[in-house]
Amino acid sequence: MQALIEQLTSQLNIDPAQAEGGLGAIAKLAQEKLGSGDFSQLTDVIPGFDTMAANAPEAESGGLGGLLGSAMSAFGGEGAGNIAQLVGMFDKVGLDADMVTKFAPIVMDFVQTQGGDGVMGLLKKLFS
């Protein structure tokens, strides 16, 4: 886990709290959208992923964030709605919407290196 946080902080020029918050948001989304068996495969590759999910910020459920998520889901499929949900959670830790698209490849590369293509594919489902 620490290695991934260090990768995120160095490659994205963010502080460790922001890296943990963004990673927690991805973990929370994965926990909500994937089955428990699939999510446990991710926690095997990223120890503490489940704890990060539990501590992740809540996304805005209403207002512009909620409308954006609904609209993106309607026009862009579930992946677009998932990204909109992440944008709301990232905002809570001081990361802008652009950071979602920067975080995802770093996290997926890490998961692929640690757990292989199959486990990385589980995470990739959230963004497509």
ZAKOLDREN-234456 format. One record per residue: residue number from 1; residue in one letter; x, y, z of N, C-alpha, C in turn. Coordinates in nm, 2 decimals. Layout:
+-----+------+--------+--------+--------+--------+--------+--------+--------+--------+--------+
!  nr ! rest !     nx !     ny !     nz !    cax !    cay !    caz !     cx !     cy !     cz !
+-----+------+--------+--------+--------+--------+--------+--------+--------+--------+--------+
! NUM !    a !      X !      Y !      Z !      X !      Y !      Z !      X !      Y !      Z !
...
+-----+------+--------+--------+--------+--------+--------+--------+--------+--------+--------+
***
This chain:
+-----+------+--------+--------+--------+--------+--------+--------+--------+--------+--------+
!  nr ! rest !     nx !     ny !     nz !    cax !    cay !    caz !     cx !     cy !     cz !
+-----+------+--------+--------+--------+--------+--------+--------+--------+--------+--------+
!   1 !    m !   0.08 !  -0.12 !   0.00 !   0.00 !   0.00 !   0.00 !   0.09 !   0.13 !   0.00 !
!   2 !    q !   0.19 !   0.13 !   0.09 !   0.28 !   0.24 !   0.09 !   0.35 !   0.27 !  -0.04 !
!   3 !    a !   0.38 !   0.17 !  -0.11 !   0.45 !   0.18 !  -0.24 !   0.36 !   0.25 !  -0.34 !
!   4 !    l !   0.23 !   0.21 !  -0.34 !   0.13 !   0.28 !  -0.43 !   0.11 !   0.42 !  -0.39 !
!   5 !    i !   0.10 !   0.45 !  -0.26 !   0.08 !   0.59 !  -0.22 !   0.20 !   0.67 !  -0.26 !
!   6 !    e !   0.32 !   0.62 !  -0.25 !   0.44 !   0.69 !  -0.29 !   0.44 !   0.71 !  -0.44 !
!   7 !    q !   0.40 !   0.62 !  -0.52 !   0.39 !   0.63 !  -0.66 !   0.29 !   0.75 !  -0.69 !
!   8 !    l !   0.18 !   0.75 !  -0.63 !   0.08 !   0.85 !  -0.66 !   0.13 !   0.99 !  -0.62 !
!   9 !    t !   0.19 !   1.00 !  -0.50 !   0.24 !   1.13 !  -0.46 !   0.35 !   1.18 !  -0.55 !
!  10 !    s !   0.44 !   1.10 !  -0.59 !   0.56 !   1.14 !  -0.67 !   0.51 !   1.17 !  -0.82 !
!  11 !    q !   0.43 !   1.09 !  -0.87 !   0.39 !   1.10 !  -1.02 !   0.28 !   1.21 !  -1.03 !
!  12 !    l !   0.20 !   1.24 !  -0.93 !   0.10 !   1.34 !  -0.95 !   0.12 !   1.47 !  -0.87 !
!  13 !    n !   0.23 !   1.47 !  -0.80 !   0.27 !   1.59 !  -0.72 !   0.15 !   1.63 !  -0.62 !
!  14 !    i !   0.11 !   1.53 !  -0.55 !   0.01 !   1.55 !  -0.45 !   0.06 !   1.51 !  -0.31 !
!  15 !    d !  -0.01 !   1.54 !  -0.20 !   0.04 !   1.50 !  -0.07 !  -0.02 !   1.36 !  -0.04 !
!  16 !    p !   0.04 !   1.30 !   0.06 !   0.00 !   1.16 !   0.10 !  -0.15 !   1.15 !   0.14 !
!  17 !    a !  -0.20 !   1.26 !   0.21 !  -0.34 !   1.25 !   0.24 !  -0.43 !   1.25 !   0.12 !
!  18 !    q !  -0.39 !   1.33 !   0.02 !  -0.47 !   1.33 !  -0.10 !  -0.46 !   1.20 !  -0.18 !
!  19 !    a !  -0.34 !   1.14 !  -0.18 !  -0.32 !   1.01 !  -0.24 !  -0.41 !   0.90 !  -0.17 !
!  20 !    e !  -0.41 !   0.91 !  -0.04 !  -0.49 !   0.81 !   0.04 !  -0.64 !   0.84 !   0.02 !
!  21 !    g !  -0.68 !   0.96 !   0.01 !  -0.82 !   1.00 !  -0.02 !  -0.87 !   0.95 !  -0.15 !
!  22 !    g !  -0.79 !   0.98 !  -0.25 !  -0.82 !   0.94 !  -0.39 !  -0.82 !   0.78 !  -0.40 !
!  23 !    l !  -0.73 !   0.72 !  -0.34 !  -0.72 !   0.57 !  -0.34 !  -0.84 !   0.52 !  -0.27 !
!  24 !    g !  -0.88 !   0.58 !  -0.16 !  -1.00 !   0.54 !  -0.08 !  -1.12 !   0.55 !  -0.16 !
!  25 !    a !  -1.13 !   0.66 !  -0.24 !  -1.25 !   0.68 !  -0.32 !  -1.26 !   0.56 !  -0.42 !
!  26 !    i !  -1.15 !   0.53 !  -0.48 !  -1.15 !   0.42 !  -0.58 !  -1.19 !   0.29 !  -0.51 !
!  27 !    a !  -1.13 !   0.27 !  -0.39 !  -1.16 !   0.15 !  -0.31 !  -1.31 !   0.14 !  -0.28 !
!  28 !    k !  -1.37 !   0.25 !  -0.24 !  -1.51 !   0.25 !  -0.20 !  -1.60 !   0.22 !  -0.32 !
!  29 !    l !  -1.56 !   0.28 !  -0.44 !  -1.64 !   0.25 !  -0.56 !  -1.63 !   0.10 !  -0.59 !
!  30 !    a !  -1.51 !   0.05 !  -0.58 !  -1.49 !  -0.09 !  -0.61 !  -1.57 !  -0.18 !  -0.52 !
!  31 !    q !  -1.57 !  -0.14 !  -0.39 !  -1.65 !  -0.22 !  -0.29 !  -1.80 !  -0.22 !  -0.32 !
!  32 !    e !  -1.85 !  -0.10 !  -0.37 !  -1.99 !  -0.09 !  -0.40 !  -2.03 !  -0.16 !  -0.53 !
!  33 !    k !  -1.94 !  -0.16 !  -0.63 !  -1.98 !  -0.20 !  -0.76 !  -1.94 !  -0.35 !  -0.79 !
!  34 !    l !  -1.84 !  -0.40 !  -0.72 !  -1.79 !  -0.53 !  -0.75 !  -1.85 !  -0.63 !  -0.64 !
!  35 !    g !  -1.86 !  -0.75 !  -0.68 !  -1.90 !  -0.85 !  -0.58 !  -1.80 !  -0.87 !  -0.47 !
!  36 !    s !  -1.83 !  -0.93 !  -0.36 !  -1.74 !  -0.94 !  -0.25 !  -1.62 !  -1.03 !  -0.29 !
!  37 !    g !  -1.64 !  -1.13 !  -0.37 !  -1.53 !  -1.21 !  -0.41 !  -1.43 !  -1.13 !  -0.50 !
!  38 !    d !  -1.48 !  -1.05 !  -0.59 !  -1.39 !  -0.97 !  -0.67 !  -1.32 !  -0.87 !  -0.59 !
!  39 !    f !  -1.39 !  -0.80 !  -0.50 !  -1.33 !  -0.70 !  -0.42 !  -1.22 !  -0.76 !  -0.33 !
!  40 !    s !  -1.24 !  -0.88 !  -0.28 !  -1.14 !  -0.95 !  -0.19 !  -1.01 !  -0.98 !  -0.27 !
!  41 !    q !  -1.03 !  -1.00 !  -0.41 !  -0.91 !  -1.02 !  -0.49 !  -0.83 !  -0.89 !  -0.49 !
!  42 !    l !  -0.89 !  -0.78 !  -0.50 !  -0.82 !  -0.65 !  -0.49 !  -0.76 !  -0.62 !  -0.36 !
!  43 !    t !  -0.83 !  -0.66 !  -0.25 !  -0.77 !  -0.64 !  -0.12 !  -0.65 !  -0.73 !  -0.10 !
!  44 !    d !  -0.64 !  -0.85 !  -0.17 !  -0.52 !  -0.93 !  -0.16 !  -0.40 !  -0.86 !  -0.22 !
!  45 !    v !  -0.43 !  -0.79 !  -0.33 !  -0.32 !  -0.72 !  -0.40 !  -0.28 !  -0.59 !  -0.34 !
!  46 !    i !  -0.38 !  -0.52 !  -0.28 !  -0.36 !  -0.39 !  -0.21 !  -0.40 !  -0.41 !  -0.07 !
!  47 !    p !  -0.32 !  -0.46 !   0.02 !  -0.36 !  -0.47 !   0.16 !  -0.40 !  -0.34 !   0.22 !
!  48 !    g !  -0.51 !  -0.34 !   0.29 !  -0.57 !  -0.22 !   0.35 !  -0.67 !  -0.15 !   0.26 !
!  49 !    f !  -0.69 !  -0.20 !   0.14 !  -0.79 !  -0.14 !   0.04 !  -0.93 !  -0.13 !   0.11 !
!  50 !    d !  -0.97 !  -0.24 !   0.18 !  -1.10 !  -0.24 !   0.24 !  -1.11 !  -0.13 !   0.35 !
!  51 !    t !  -1.00 !  -0.11 !   0.43 !  -1.00 !   0.00 !   0.53 !  -1.01 !   0.13 !   0.46 !
!  52 !    m !  -0.94 !   0.15 !   0.35 !  -0.95 !   0.28 !   0.28 !  -1.09 !   0.30 !   0.23 !
!  53 !    a !  -1.15 !   0.20 !   0.18 !  -1.29 !   0.21 !   0.14 !  -1.38 !   0.26 !   0.25 !
!  54 !    a !  -1.36 !   0.20 !   0.37 !  -1.44 !   0.24 !   0.48 !  -1.42 !   0.39 !   0.52 !
!  55 !    n !  -1.30 !   0.44 !   0.50 !  -1.27 !   0.57 !   0.54 !  -1.28 !   0.68 !   0.43 !
!  56 !    a !  -1.33 !   0.63 !   0.31 !  -1.33 !   0.72 !   0.20 !  -1.44 !   0.83 !   0.22 !
!  57 !    p !  -1.42 !   0.95 !   0.15 !  -1.52 !   1.05 !   0.17 !  -1.65 !   1.01 !   0.09 !
!  58 !    e !  -1.76 !   1.07 !   0.14 !  -1.89 !   1.05 !   0.07 !  -1.90 !   1.14 !  -0.05 !
!  59 !    a !  -1.95 !   1.09 !  -0.16 !  -1.97 !   1.17 !  -0.28 !  -2.10 !   1.25 !  -0.26 !
!  60 !    e !  -2.11 !   1.36 !  -0.32 !  -2.23 !   1.44 !  -0.32 !  -2.34 !   1.36 !  -0.38 !
!  61 !    s !  -2.45 !   1.35 !  -0.31 !  -2.56 !   1.27 !  -0.37 !  -2.66 !   1.36 !  -0.44 !
!  62 !    g !  -2.66 !   1.48 !  -0.42 !  -2.75 !   1.57 !  -0.48 !  -2.68 !   1.68 !  -0.55 !
!  63 !    g !  -2.75 !   1.78 !  -0.59 !  -2.69 !   1.90 !  -0.65 !  -2.63 !   1.87 !  -0.79 !
!  64 !    l !  -2.54 !   1.95 !  -0.83 !  -2.47 !   1.94 !  -0.96 !  -2.40 !   1.80 !  -0.97 !
!  65 !    g !  -2.33 !   1.76 !  -0.86 !  -2.26 !   1.63 !  -0.87 !  -2.35 !   1.51 !  -0.90 !
!  66 !    g !  -2.47 !   1.51 !  -0.83 !  -2.57 !   1.41 !  -0.85 !  -2.63 !   1.41 !  -0.99 !
!  67 !    l !  -2.66 !   1.53 !  -1.04 !  -2.71 !   1.55 !  -1.17 !  -2.61 !   1.51 !  -1.28 !
!  68 !    l !  -2.48 !   1.54 !  -1.26 !  -2.37 !   1.51 !  -1.35 !  -2.36 !   1.36 !  -1.36 !
!  69 !    g !  -2.36 !   1.29 !  -1.24 !  -2.35 !   1.15 !  -1.24 !  -2.47 !   1.08 !  -1.31 !
!  70 !    s !  -2.59 !   1.13 !  -1.29 !  -2.71 !   1.07 !  -1.35 !  -2.70 !   1.09 !  -1.50 !
!  71 !    a !  -2.66 !   1.21 !  -1.55 !  -2.65 !   1.24 !  -1.69 !  -2.55 !   1.15 !  -1.75 !
!  72 !    m !  -2.43 !   1.14 !  -1.69 !  -2.32 !   1.06 !  -1.75 !  -2.36 !   0.92 !  -1.76 !
!  73 !    s !  -2.43 !   0.87 !  -1.65 !  -2.48 !   0.73 !  -1.66 !  -2.58 !   0.71 !  -1.77 !
!  74 !    a !  -2.66 !   0.80 !  -1.79 !  -2.76 !   0.79 !  -1.90 !  -2.70 !   0.79 !  -2.04 !
!  75 !    f !  -2.60 !   0.87 !  -2.06 !  -2.54 !   0.88 !  -2.19 !  -2.41 !   0.81 !  -2.21 !
!  76 !    g !  -2.34 !   0.78 !  -2.10 !  -2.21 !   0.72 !  -2.12 !  -2.19 !   0.59 !  -2.06 !
!  77 !    g !  -2.30 !   0.53 !  -2.01 !  -2.29 !   0.40 !  -1.95 !  -2.25 !   0.41 !  -1.80 !
!  78 !    e !  -2.24 !   0.29 !  -1.74 !  -2.20 !   0.28 !  -1.60 !  -2.07 !   0.34 !  -1.57 !
!  79 !    g !  -1.97 !   0.32 !  -1.65 !  -1.83 !   0.37 !  -1.63 !  -1.83 !   0.52 !  -1.62 !
!  80 !    a !  -1.91 !   0.59 !  -1.70 !  -1.92 !   0.73 !  -1.69 !  -1.98 !   0.78 !  -1.56 !
!  81 !    g !  -2.08 !   0.71 !  -1.52 !  -2.15 !   0.74 !  -1.39 !  -2.05 !   0.71 !  -1.27 !
!  82 !    n !  -1.97 !   0.61 !  -1.28 !  -1.87 !   0.58 !  -1.18 !  -1.77 !   0.69 !  -1.17 !
!  83 !    i !  -1.73 !   0.74 !  -1.28 !  -1.63 !   0.84 !  -1.29 !  -1.68 !   0.97 !  -1.22 !
!  84 !    a !  -1.81 !   1.00 !  -1.25 !  -1.88 !   1.11 !  -1.19 !  -1.88 !   1.10 !  -1.04 !
!  85 !    q !  -1.91 !   0.98 !  -0.99 !  -1.91 !   0.95 !  -0.85 !  -1.77 !   0.98 !  -0.79 !
!  86 !    l !  -1.67 !   0.93 !  -0.86 !  -1.53 !   0.95 !  -0.81 !  -1.50 !   1.10 !  -0.80 !
!  87 !    v !  -1.54 !   1.18 !  -0.90 !  -1.52 !   1.32 !  -0.91 !  -1.57 !   1.38 !  -0.78 !
!  88 !    g !  -1.69 !   1.34 !  -0.74 !  -1.75 !   1.40 !  -0.61 !  -1.66 !   1.37 !  -0.49 !
!  89 !    m !  -1.61 !   1.24 !  -0.48 !  -1.53 !   1.20 !  -0.37 !  -1.39 !   1.27 !  -0.37 !
!  90 !    f !  -1.34 !   1.28 !  -0.49 !  -1.20 !   1.34 !  -0.51 !  -1.21 !   1.49 !  -0.46 !
!  91 !    d !  -1.32 !   1.55 !  -0.50 !  -1.34 !   1.69 !  -0.46 !  -1.33 !   1.71 !  -0.31 !
!  92 !    k !  -1.37 !   1.61 !  -0.23 !  -1.37 !   1.62 !  -0.09 !  -1.23 !   1.62 !  -0.03 !
!  93 !    v !  -1.14 !   1.57 !  -0.10 !  -1.00 !   1.56 !  -0.06 !  -0.91 !   1.66 !  -0.13 !
!  94 !    g !  -0.97 !   1.76 !  -0.20 !  -0.89 !   1.86 !  -0.26 !  -0.83 !   1.82 !  -0.40 !
!  95 !    l !  -0.89 !   1.72 !  -0.46 !  -0.84 !   1.68 !  -0.60 !  -0.95 !   1.72 !  -0.70 !
!  96 !    d !  -0.90 !   1.78 !  -0.81 !  -1.00 !   1.81 !  -0.91 !  -1.04 !   1.70 !  -1.00 !
!  97 !    a !  -1.14 !   1.72 !  -1.08 !  -1.19 !   1.61 !  -1.17 !  -1.09 !   1.55 !  -1.26 !
!  98 !    d !  -0.99 !   1.63 !  -1.30 !  -0.89 !   1.58 !  -1.39 !  -0.80 !   1.47 !  -1.32 !
!  99 !    m !  -0.79 !   1.47 !  -1.19 !  -0.71 !   1.38 !  -1.12 !  -0.77 !   1.23 !  -1.13 !
! 100 !    v !  -0.90 !   1.22 !  -1.15 !  -0.96 !   1.08 !  -1.16 !  -0.89 !   1.01 !  -1.28 !
! 101 !    t !  -0.87 !   1.08 !  -1.39 !  -0.82 !   1.02 !  -1.51 !  -0.67 !   1.00 !  -1.49 !
! 102 !    k !  -0.60 !   1.07 !  -1.40 !  -0.46 !   1.05 !  -1.38 !  -0.44 !   0.93 !  -1.27 !
! 103 !    f !  -0.53 !   0.92 !  -1.18 !  -0.51 !   0.82 !  -1.07 !  -0.54 !   0.68 !  -1.13 !
! 104 !    a !  -0.64 !   0.67 !  -1.21 !  -0.68 !   0.53 !  -1.26 !  -0.57 !   0.45 !  -1.32 !
! 105 !    p !  -0.50 !   0.51 !  -1.42 !  -0.39 !   0.43 !  -1.48 !  -0.28 !   0.39 !  -1.39 !
! 106 !    i !  -0.25 !   0.47 !  -1.29 !  -0.14 !   0.44 !  -1.20 !  -0.19 !   0.32 !  -1.11 !
! 107 !    v !  -0.31 !   0.33 !  -1.06 !  -0.36 !   0.23 !  -0.97 !  -0.38 !   0.10 !  -1.05 !
! 108 !    m !  -0.43 !   0.10 !  -1.17 !  -0.44 !  -0.02 !  -1.26 !  -0.31 !  -0.08 !  -1.29 !
! 109 !    d !  -0.21 !   0.00 !  -1.32 !  -0.07 !  -0.05 !  -1.34 !  -0.02 !  -0.13 !  -1.22 !
! 110 !    f !  -0.04 !  -0.06 !  -1.10 !   0.01 !  -0.12 !  -0.98 !  -0.06 !  -0.26 !  -0.96 !
! 111 !    v !  -0.19 !  -0.26 !  -0.97 !  -0.27 !  -0.38 !  -0.95 !  -0.23 !  -0.49 !  -1.05 !
! 112 !    q !  -0.20 !  -0.45 !  -1.18 !  -0.16 !  -0.55 !  -1.28 !  -0.02 !  -0.61 !  -1.24 !
! 113 !    t !   0.07 !  -0.52 !  -1.20 !   0.20 !  -0.57 !  -1.16 !   0.19 !  -0.66 !  -1.04 !
! 114 !    q !   0.11 !  -0.63 !  -0.94 !   0.10 !  -0.71 !  -0.82 !   0.01 !  -0.83 !  -0.83 !
! 115 !    g !  -0.09 !  -0.82 !  -0.92 !  -0.19 !  -0.93 !  -0.92 !  -0.22 !  -0.99 !  -1.06 !
! 116 !    g !  -0.17 !  -0.93 !  -1.16 !  -0.19 !  -0.98 !  -1.30 !  -0.31 !  -0.92 !  -1.37 !
! 117 !    d !  -0.32 !  -0.96 !  -1.49 !  -0.43 !  -0.90 !  -1.58 !  -0.57 !  -0.93 !  -1.53 !
! 118 !    g !  -0.59 !  -1.04 !  -1.47 !  -0.73 !  -1.08 !  -1.42 !  -0.78 !  -0.98 !  -1.32 !
! 119 !    v !  -0.69 !  -0.96 !  -1.22 !  -0.73 !  -0.87 !  -1.11 !  -0.74 !  -0.72 !  -1.16 !
! 120 !    m !  -0.65 !  -0.69 !  -1.25 !  -0.65 !  -0.55 !  -1.30 !  -0.78 !  -0.53 !  -1.38 !
! 121 !    g !  -0.82 !  -0.64 !  -1.45 !  -0.95 !  -0.63 !  -1.53 !  -1.07 !  -0.60 !  -1.44 !
! 122 !    l !  -1.07 !  -0.65 !  -1.31 !  -1.18 !  -0.62 !  -1.22 !  -1.19 !  -0.47 !  -1.20 !
! 123 !    l !  -1.07 !  -0.41 !  -1.17 !  -1.07 !  -0.27 !  -1.15 !  -1.10 !  -0.19 !  -1.27 !
! 124 !    k !  -1.06 !  -0.24 !  -1.39 !  -1.08 !  -0.17 !  -1.51 !  -1.23 !  -0.16 !  -1.55 !
! 125 !    k !  -1.31 !  -0.26 !  -1.50 !  -1.45 !  -0.26 !  -1.53 !  -1.52 !  -0.14 !  -1.47 !
! 126 !    l !  -1.46 !  -0.08 !  -1.37 !  -1.52 !   0.04 !  -1.30 !  -1.52 !   0.16 !  -1.39 !
! 127 !    f !  -1.42 !   0.16 !  -1.49 !  -1.40 !   0.28 !  -1.57 !  -1.44 !   0.27 !  -1.71 !
! 128 !    s !  -1.51 !   0.16 !  -1.74 !  -1.55 !   0.14 !  -1.88 !  -1.70 !   0.10 !  -1.89 !
+-----+------+--------+--------+--------+--------+--------+--------+--------+--------+--------+
***
